Amino acid sequence: MSDWQSNRKQSAPAAEEPLRVVSLFTGCGGLDLGFEAAGCETIAAVDNDFEACKTLRHNRPEWNVFEGDICDYNPSMRGVDIVIGGPPCQGFSSAGKGDPNDPRNFLWKEYMRVVERLKPRAMVLENVSALTHKKNGDHLTGIMSGLEAQGYQFAYGVLNAADFGVPQARRRLVVIGLREGKPSLPEPTHARKHVTVRDAIADIDGEFDEDWSHTPPKHAAHVAERWSELGPGETDPNYRRARLDPDKPATTIRAGGGYGPKGNHLAGFHPPIHPFQPRQLTVREAARLQSFPDTWILKGSKTAQGRQIGNAVPVKLAEAIAHQVVGLLRAAEGRIAANEEATA
């Protein structure tokens, strides 16, 4: 496993208890893995995708997974430090139809309902960068107004995952809110030297394993022949799919779809074309480009696994966000302790 890609479970310092996290719209756990690496503990995870829940339960059987509609989730635990989550983005995404009436557009209200119920010290909301567009502005304004009403200060902005060690150019909106202290976004760690596709997947080419989600897709001979002639970064006009440049970060890995030669929308998982082979990426290669650890086993059909990976927060980006939030909360604890000592 490459150094950039490893994500071993880490413990918080002995003198500090792990911060307690409730995860909403968890998917296959990318955001949670980042917070776990920063010394946090997921005490509850919520998702309505039964195959994503299988993935969570397989990899972290100790997690309390609520499988169902978030509208039916009414937690009562106390002492929650952080609520994290990325409400579904298909209604906002520039890659989709962008239907303003898509009911998924309003699930951020359920996120805010749970935040109000649990009153965590911090919250992190992640979504597509298109949420900042004018046509989606009412939703972003609603999120900010909700945070203000609940007494949170917040910072938000669009981060590129490639600037944080992810071998993929993926722009995401991140909102960080705090009840105490002034929130801020993490500073890029890899802005000057990005991790490339070659760095991420060159060592696993040919070592196929179905149990590891690494089986090559089958393509028609004429399609494979045409793709074999594509240069790095070139796009097949028939399928609107590009061959990855091995010496750059990947283009955004999407959850599914794509287009056929007649302009028809395709079902299933259709990632970019492999940088060296005339085929699409395997699910495991896509997971590597999302910076998931090799030990994270995906469950469900191949299409379901691809959907989980395409919808996930890149783990290395999540880890940078998590370290930022943990640092802000620990600093607030230090200030409170200092004030109490001064007045004792």
JODAVEN-V470323 format. One record per backbone hydrogen bond with DSSP energy under -0.5 kcal/mol. NH is the residue of the N-H (numbers start at 1). CO is the residue of the C=O. E is the energy in kcal/mol with one decimal. If there is no record, write none. Layout:
BEGIN
nh=NH co=CO e=E
nh=NH co=CO e=E
END
This chain:
BEGIN
nh=5 co=2 e=-0.6
nh=6 co=2 e=-1.1
nh=6 co=3 e=-0.5
nh=10 co=36 e=-0.5
nh=16 co=13 e=-2.2
nh=19 co=39 e=-0.6
nh=21 co=41 e=-3.1
nh=22 co=82 e=-2.4
nh=23 co=44 e=-3.0
nh=24 co=22 e=-0.5
nh=24 co=84 e=-2.9
nh=25 co=46 e=-0.6
nh=26 co=46 e=-2.4
nh=29 co=26 e=-1.9
nh=33 co=29 e=-2.5
nh=34 co=30 e=-1.5
nh=35 co=31 e=-1.7
nh=36 co=32 e=-2.8
nh=37 co=33 e=-2.1
nh=38 co=34 e=-0.9
nh=39 co=36 e=-1.8
nh=40 co=35 e=-2.4
nh=41 co=19 e=-2.9
nh=43 co=21 e=-2.9
nh=43 co=41 e=-0.7
nh=44 co=21 e=-1.0
nh=45 co=64 e=-2.5
nh=46 co=23 e=-2.0
nh=47 co=66 e=-2.1
nh=50 co=48 e=-0.8
nh=53 co=49 e=-2.3
nh=54 co=50 e=-1.4
nh=55 co=51 e=-1.7
nh=56 co=52 e=-2.2
nh=57 co=53 e=-2.6
nh=58 co=54 e=-2.2
nh=59 co=55 e=-2.1
nh=60 co=56 e=-2.8
nh=63 co=60 e=-2.1
nh=65 co=63 e=-1.0
nh=66 co=45 e=-3.5
nh=66 co=64 e=-0.6
nh=67 co=65 e=-0.7
nh=68 co=47 e=-1.6
nh=68 co=66 e=-0.8
nh=72 co=69 e=-2.0
nh=73 co=70 e=-1.7
nh=74 co=72 e=-0.7
nh=81 co=20 e=-1.6
nh=82 co=20 e=-2.2
nh=83 co=122 e=-1.7
nh=84 co=22 e=-2.4
nh=85 co=124 e=-1.1
nh=86 co=24 e=-0.7
nh=92 co=89 e=-1.5
nh=93 co=89 e=-2.7
nh=96 co=93 e=-0.8
nh=98 co=90 e=-0.7
nh=102 co=99 e=-1.6
nh=105 co=102 e=-2.3
nh=106 co=103 e=-1.4
nh=107 co=104 e=-1.4
nh=109 co=106 e=-1.6
nh=110 co=107 e=-0.6
nh=111 co=107 e=-1.7
nh=112 co=108 e=-2.5
nh=113 co=109 e=-1.8
nh=114 co=110 e=-2.1
nh=115 co=111 e=-2.2
nh=116 co=112 e=-2.5
nh=117 co=113 e=-1.8
nh=118 co=114 e=-2.5
nh=119 co=115 e=-2.7
nh=121 co=80 e=-0.7
nh=122 co=81 e=-2.0
nh=123 co=177 e=-2.0
nh=124 co=83 e=-2.6
nh=125 co=175 e=-2.3
nh=126 co=85 e=-2.0
nh=127 co=173 e=-2.3
nh=129 co=171 e=-0.9
nh=131 co=128 e=-1.7
nh=132 co=129 e=-2.0
nh=133 co=130 e=-1.7
nh=136 co=133 e=-1.4
nh=137 co=134 e=-1.4
nh=139 co=136 e=-1.1
nh=140 co=136 e=-1.4
nh=141 co=137 e=-2.7
nh=142 co=138 e=-2.0
nh=143 co=139 e=-2.1
nh=144 co=140 e=-2.3
nh=145 co=141 e=-2.7
nh=146 co=142 e=-2.2
nh=147 co=143 e=-2.1
nh=148 co=144 e=-2.3
nh=149 co=145 e=-2.3
nh=150 co=146 e=-1.4
nh=151 co=148 e=-1.3
nh=152 co=147 e=-2.7
nh=153 co=178 e=-2.7
nh=155 co=176 e=-2.3
nh=157 co=174 e=-1.6
nh=159 co=157 e=-0.5
nh=159 co=172 e=-2.9
nh=161 co=159 e=-0.6
nh=161 co=170 e=-2.9
nh=163 co=160 e=-1.9
nh=164 co=161 e=-2.0
nh=165 co=162 e=-1.0
nh=166 co=161 e=-1.6
nh=168 co=166 e=-2.0
nh=169 co=250 e=-3.4
nh=170 co=168 e=-1.0
nh=172 co=159 e=-2.8
nh=173 co=127 e=-2.7
nh=174 co=157 e=-2.6
nh=175 co=125 e=-2.8
nh=176 co=155 e=-2.8
nh=177 co=123 e=-2.5
nh=178 co=153 e=-2.8
nh=179 co=121 e=-2.2
nh=183 co=181 e=-0.6
nh=189 co=163 e=-1.8
nh=190 co=163 e=-3.1
nh=197 co=248 e=-2.1
nh=198 co=246 e=-2.8
nh=200 co=196 e=-1.6
nh=201 co=197 e=-2.4
nh=202 co=198 e=-1.7
nh=204 co=201 e=-1.6
nh=205 co=201 e=-0.5
nh=205 co=202 e=-0.6
nh=207 co=204 e=-1.6
nh=208 co=206 e=-1.6
nh=209 co=214 e=-2.3
nh=212 co=209 e=-1.0
nh=213 co=210 e=-1.7
nh=214 co=209 e=-2.5
nh=223 co=220 e=-0.5
nh=224 co=220 e=-2.5
nh=225 co=221 e=-2.3
nh=226 co=222 e=-1.7
nh=227 co=223 e=-2.5
nh=228 co=224 e=-1.8
nh=229 co=225 e=-0.6
nh=229 co=226 e=-1.0
nh=230 co=227 e=-1.3
nh=233 co=243 e=-2.0
nh=234 co=231 e=-2.3
nh=236 co=241 e=-2.9
nh=237 co=235 e=-0.7
nh=240 co=236 e=-1.7
nh=241 co=236 e=-1.0
nh=243 co=234 e=-2.7
nh=244 co=273 e=-2.4
nh=246 co=244 e=-0.6
nh=248 co=245 e=-1.6
nh=250 co=167 e=-2.1
nh=254 co=252 e=-0.6
nh=257 co=268 e=-2.0
nh=259 co=239 e=-0.7
nh=260 co=264 e=-2.9
nh=263 co=260 e=-1.9
nh=266 co=258 e=-3.0
nh=270 co=268 e=-0.6
nh=273 co=242 e=-2.5
nh=274 co=279 e=-3.3
nh=279 co=277 e=-1.9
nh=281 co=272 e=-1.9
nh=284 co=213 e=-2.5
nh=286 co=282 e=-2.1
nh=287 co=283 e=-2.4
nh=288 co=284 e=-2.4
nh=289 co=285 e=-2.0
nh=290 co=286 e=-0.8
nh=290 co=287 e=-0.5
nh=291 co=288 e=-1.8
nh=292 co=287 e=-2.6
nh=296 co=293 e=-1.7
nh=297 co=295 e=-0.8
nh=305 co=301 e=-2.9
nh=306 co=302 e=-2.5
nh=307 co=303 e=-2.3
nh=308 co=304 e=-2.4
nh=309 co=305 e=-2.3
nh=310 co=306 e=-2.8
nh=311 co=307 e=-1.9
nh=312 co=308 e=-0.7
nh=312 co=309 e=-0.8
nh=315 co=290 e=-1.8
nh=318 co=314 e=-2.6
nh=319 co=315 e=-2.6
nh=320 co=316 e=-1.8
nh=321 co=317 e=-2.2
nh=322 co=318 e=-2.7
nh=323 co=319 e=-2.7
nh=324 co=320 e=-1.7
nh=325 co=321 e=-2.4
nh=326 co=322 e=-3.1
nh=327 co=323 e=-2.3
nh=328 co=324 e=-2.0
nh=329 co=325 e=-2.5
nh=330 co=326 e=-2.8
nh=331 co=327 e=-2.1
nh=332 co=328 e=-1.8
nh=333 co=329 e=-2.1
nh=334 co=330 e=-2.1
nh=335 co=331 e=-2.1
nh=336 co=332 e=-2.2
nh=337 co=333 e=-2.5
nh=338 co=334 e=-2.3
nh=339 co=335 e=-2.3
nh=340 co=336 e=-2.4
nh=341 co=337 e=-2.2
nh=342 co=338 e=-2.2
nh=343 co=339 e=-1.7
nh=344 co=340 e=-0.7
END
